[in-house]
Amino acid sequence: MEQILKVINFKIHKVKSILEGLENNNSFHMLIDMFRENSKTIDDTWHLTPVEDYWKIQEMRVTKMAYSHLINTIEHLKFDLSELLREKAELENPDLLEAGY
């Protein structure tokens, strides 16, 4: 169990460092704004693509999904951090797990 806690603590430190770096990075926020604009452009123009151009529509769909994932990077990392902290607490306090908390 000590080795598992060591790995979890390493992951917690890593995620916290990444979050701190991204949240305080103006360039990252500008990049996210650019992704939002590009995503909106796809939303606003996909219907203008001819139905026959299947591959172009697929490309737009995949690009939109990628933008969405990147736009939500910080939220995904915050979720990952909360899950790691929950897992750590459960390992450090097994009596809470047994009690159903």
C-alpha positions as CSV (number, residue, x, y, z in Angstrom):
1,M,0.0,0.0,0.0
2,E,2.9,2.3,0.7
3,Q,4.0,2.0,-3.0
4,I,0.5,2.8,-4.2
5,L,0.4,6.0,-2.0
6,K,3.8,7.0,-3.4
7,V,2.4,6.7,-6.9
8,I,-0.7,8.6,-6.0
9,N,1.2,11.4,-4.3
10,F,3.5,11.7,-7.4
11,K,0.4,12.0,-9.6
12,I,-1.2,14.5,-7.3
13,H,2.0,16.6,-7.4
14,K,2.1,16.3,-11.2
15,V,-1.5,17.3,-11.8
16,K,-1.3,20.2,-9.3
17,S,1.9,21.5,-11.0
18,I,0.2,21.3,-14.5
19,L,-2.9,23.0,-13.2
20,E,-1.0,25.8,-11.6
21,G,1.1,26.3,-14.7
22,L,-1.9,26.4,-17.0
23,E,-4.2,28.5,-14.8
24,N,-1.5,31.2,-14.5
25,N,-0.4,31.2,-18.2
26,N,-1.9,34.0,-20.3
27,S,-0.8,32.3,-23.5
28,F,-2.7,29.2,-22.7
29,H,-5.9,31.2,-22.0
30,M,-5.4,33.0,-25.4
31,L,-5.0,29.6,-27.1
32,I,-8.2,28.4,-25.4
33,D,-10.0,31.5,-26.6
34,M,-8.7,30.8,-30.1
35,F,-10.0,27.2,-29.9
36,R,-13.4,28.5,-28.8
37,E,-13.6,30.8,-31.8
38,N,-12.6,28.0,-34.2
39,S,-15.1,25.7,-32.6
40,K,-17.8,28.3,-33.0
41,T,-16.8,28.8,-36.7
42,I,-17.3,25.0,-37.2
43,D,-20.7,25.3,-35.5
44,D,-21.7,28.2,-37.6
45,T,-20.6,26.8,-41.0
46,W,-20.9,23.0,-40.9
47,H,-24.3,23.1,-42.5
48,L,-22.9,24.9,-45.5
49,T,-20.7,21.9,-46.4
50,P,-22.3,19.8,-49.1
51,V,-23.7,16.4,-47.9
52,E,-21.6,14.7,-50.6
53,D,-18.4,16.0,-48.9
54,Y,-18.6,13.3,-46.2
55,W,-14.9,13.4,-45.4
56,K,-15.0,17.2,-44.8
57,I,-17.9,16.8,-42.5
58,Q,-16.1,14.0,-40.6
59,E,-13.0,16.2,-40.4
60,M,-15.0,19.0,-38.9
61,R,-16.6,16.7,-36.4
62,V,-13.3,15.3,-35.2
63,T,-11.8,18.8,-35.1
64,K,-14.7,20.0,-33.0
65,M,-14.3,17.1,-30.6
66,A,-10.6,17.9,-30.3
67,Y,-11.3,21.6,-29.6
68,S,-13.9,20.7,-27.0
69,H,-11.4,18.4,-25.2
70,L,-8.7,21.0,-25.2
71,I,-11.1,23.8,-24.1
72,N,-12.0,21.7,-21.1
73,T,-8.4,20.7,-20.2
74,I,-8.4,22.5,-16.8
75,E,-11.8,21.1,-15.8
76,H,-10.6,17.6,-16.7
77,L,-7.4,18.1,-14.7
78,K,-9.4,19.4,-11.7
79,F,-11.6,16.3,-11.9
80,D,-8.6,14.0,-12.1
81,L,-7.1,15.8,-9.0
82,S,-10.3,15.4,-7.0
83,E,-10.4,11.7,-7.9
84,L,-6.7,11.2,-6.9
85,L,-7.3,13.0,-3.6
86,R,-10.4,10.9,-2.9
87,E,-8.4,7.7,-3.7
88,K,-5.6,8.8,-1.4
89,A,-8.0,9.6,1.5
90,E,-9.6,6.2,1.1
91,L,-6.2,4.5,1.2
92,E,-5.1,6.5,4.2
93,N,-8.4,6.0,6.1
94,P,-9.8,2.6,5.3
95,D,-12.1,2.8,8.3
96,L,-14.0,5.6,6.5
97,L,-14.4,3.4,3.4
98,E,-15.8,0.6,5.6
99,A,-18.2,3.0,7.3
100,G,-19.6,4.1,3.9
101,Y,-18.3,7.7,3.9
